[in-house]
Amino acid sequence: MNSVSCRAANLQLRMNIVKRCVSMLEAESLFLRLVEDVEQGREKEIIIARGGWPVARLVPLAPAPSIDRRIGVAKGIFEVPDEIDAHSDEIAALFNWGSK
């Protein structure tokens, strides 16, 4: 990295904005480790620089919503008919090639 972007990256590090800044070459050779660091929470963000200038950011994905938060999201939108299980045996037979 050039001295200007290094100073900017160091300032960001001190301000706790960015945890780590790597060059494109470093990112290429250490990619699996960098992803693991972000995935495990050891780094909250990694900036990848090309020619000394930031061009990409490696951050973890937002966690998927837990199942218990999804249950009931359609409550009141539709009603389950009483006869919903009326053909369960026939459907199961279709999945089992005709045998029960």
Sequence and secondary structure as in RCSB ss.txt:
>XXXX:A:sequence
MNSVSCRAANLQLRMNIVKRCVSMLEAESLFLRLVEDVEQGREKEIIIARGGWPVARLVPLAPAPSIDRRIGVAK
GIFEVPDEIDAHSDEIAALFNWGSK
>XXXX:A:secstr
  HHHHHHHHHHHHTTS SEEEEHHHHHHHHHHHHHHHHTTS S EEEEETTEEEEEE        HHHHTTTTT
TT    GGGGTTHHHHHHHHTTT  
